[in-house]
Amino acid sequence: MAFTLPNDWPQVLEEELKQPYLQKLKAFLEEERSQHTVFPAESDLFSALKLTSYQEVKVLLLGQDPYHNDGQAHGLSFSVRPGVSHPPSLRNMFKELQEDLGHTPPKDGYLAPWAQQGVLMLNAVLTVRAHQANSHKNKGWEKFTDAVIRAVNAKTDPVVFVLWGNYAKKKKKWIDTERHIIVESAHPSPLSARAGFFGSRPYSTINRALREAGQTEIDWRIVD
């Protein structure tokens, strides 16, 4: 398999794509796909980079691990394809969206409209073995996605980094907080949503930060 990045990402990550660890990661993924079901499909691997070019990134919404049940993961953090029932974290995101901005939770959990407005919906690990959460952690993906975060950090225009939960907050070390804005809270998963995600009003906070930076706000509505 080849790591063929879409849009302007090959130029941005040119040096990273030469790193030896990526060859090991590719070999691991080829072996995994030959013996197991791996999500997302290879064609969806870089959906986040395909839907949001480097030039267009103004928000980075960081997830951790792709959904590991059938038909869910398609390369965007927290998103599922149209017609797929909402996983608990996404359900809680929509609850908070309604509380924050009054938008009725949509039937579909397909978040591509956010990505198309400049929200880079990046998971820290881009693949997972079916039905085995975190099965592809520490195989090299974290190095690659850290490089993506560092590249976004290098942008001159302010970017809003959305860090939900302790895992995401560890990525603050890559972010220049004098130039960029961090929006952080508990994770929207059922385990932690009531411990600080509900009531955090992330969507209006992100839009306020974008407005203050002279950027266009995100229209968070998902129209069914």
N, C-alpha and C positions, 0 to 999 in steps of 0.2 A: 504494500500500500504506500501511497505517496501523501505527504502532508502538503496539499495544494491549497494555500490560503486565498480567500476571495478578496476583491476590492483592492484597497491600497495597503492591506496588511503585509504582503510579502516584502514591500520596501521598508515598512516600519520595523519589521521583525527579522530583517535580513541576517543580522549577526546571530540571532537566537536560532534560526533555522539551520545554522552550520554546527550547532553544538552536538557533541557525541551522544549525549544522553537521549536525544530524540531517536537515534537509530535503535537504541535498546527499547525505547517505548514502542516504536513501530513493530519490532520483532515480538514484543510481548502481546501487542494487540492482534497481530496476525495469528499467533498461537491461540489466543483466547477465542477469536472468532472462528477458528477451525474446529474448536472443541465445545464451545458454549454459545449460547445466545448472548449477545452484547448489545446494550442500549447506549445511545441511540444508534440507528442504522448509520453505516459508514457515510452515506450521502448527506446525513444531517449533522455530521461531526462538528462542522464549523458554521452552523446556522447563525450563531450570534454575530460572528464576524461578517457573514454574508449580508445580514439584514441591517447592520450598522457599520458603516465604514469608519476608519480611524478619524477621518476628517470630520465626520458628523457626530462623534461621541460628545455628549454633554452631560450624561448621567451614566454611571457604572453601577449596576445593581448586581451584587455578588451573591451567588448561591454556592453551595458546597459540592453536592454529589447529584448526578442525574437521578430522576425517578427510576426505580428498578422494576416496576411492574409492567405487564404487557401493554403496549400501545400508548404509553405516557410520554417518555422522553423524546424530544425532537430537536435538542440542541440549544434551547433557550432556557435559562434558569427560571424555575417556578412555573413555566408554561406547559400546557398540554394541547394537543391538537383539538380542533373542533369536534364535538360529539363525545369527547372523553370526559368522564365524571371528574370533578375537581378534587384533587388530593387535599388533605386537611390544611396544609400550609397555605395553599392557594385560596381555599375557602375563607381562611382567616384574613388573608390579604384583601379579599373583596369585602368582607365585613367591615374592615377598617376603612376601606375606600368609601363605603357608604356613610360611615360615621364621620369621616373627614370631609368629604366633598359632596355627599348626597347622591352619588351615582349608584343606581340599582345594580346589584350583582348580576353580571351577564350569565347567560346559559353556557356560553363557551368560555373556556379558560385559555384561549389562544392569544398570547400576549404580543404577537408580531406587530400590532399597531403601535405599541410602545417602542419596540425596537426600531421601527421605521421613522420614529421621531427623534432618534438619537440616544435612546436608552440601551446601552450595551449590557445585555442580559447574560452575564458570564458565570458559568460554574467554575469552581476552583479545580475540579476533576471533571474531565469531559466524557468519560465512559464509565460503565458499570456492568458487571455480569448480572444477568437476569435474576431477580429475586434475592440478590445478595448485596445489601447496602454497603457502601464503602469498600467494595471488593477490589477496586482499581486505585485506591489511594497509595501514595508513596511509590508509584511506578514511573514518575516523571512528569505527570500532568501539572503538578503544582509548580514546578520550575517554569514550565511554559506559560501558565496563566499568571504567575508572578511577573514574568517578562511583559505580558500584555498590560498588567496593572502599571508597571513602571513606565511603559510607553505612553499610556494615557496620562500618567502623572507628568510626563515631559511636555504635554501640550501647554501652550502659552495661555490660552483662554481658560478661565476657571471651569472645572468639572465638578459635579456633585457625585461623591462616592457614597453609596448607600450600603452600610455594613450592619446586617442584622445577625445578632448572636455572637457568641464569643469567638467562634472560628473565624468569622469574617473580620471581627475587630482586630485580630492579629495582623491583618494586612495593612494596618495604619502605618507600619514602619516604612512602607513604600510610598507614602503620600505626603507631599509638601502641603501642610495645612495652612501655610501663609498664602498660598496661591489658590488652593482648592478648598472645597467645602465638604465636610463629612456629616452625613446624617446617619445616626446609629441608634439602635434600640435592641430589645430582646428579639429573638427569632419568631416568626409567625407560626411556628409549629405548635401543636396543641400542648406540648410540654412546657412551653415558655411564653405563649402569647399573652396570658393573663399576668405575666410577671414583667410587663413593660412594653409589649408590642401594641396591645390594644390601648388606644388613647394617645399614641405617639404622633399621630397625624403626619405620617411621612410624606404623603403626596402634596399636601399644601406647603409643607416645609421645603420640599424640593423645588416647587414652583416659585416660592418666594425667593429662594437662593438664586434661581435662574433669572428671575426678574431683576434682582439687585445686581446681577452680573451683566445685565443688558442682553440676555438671551431669551429666546422664545420659550414660553412655558409648555409643558407636556399636557396634552389632552388625554387624561387618564381613562376616559370612557371607552369601554369595549362594546361596540354596537353589534348585536346579534344579527 
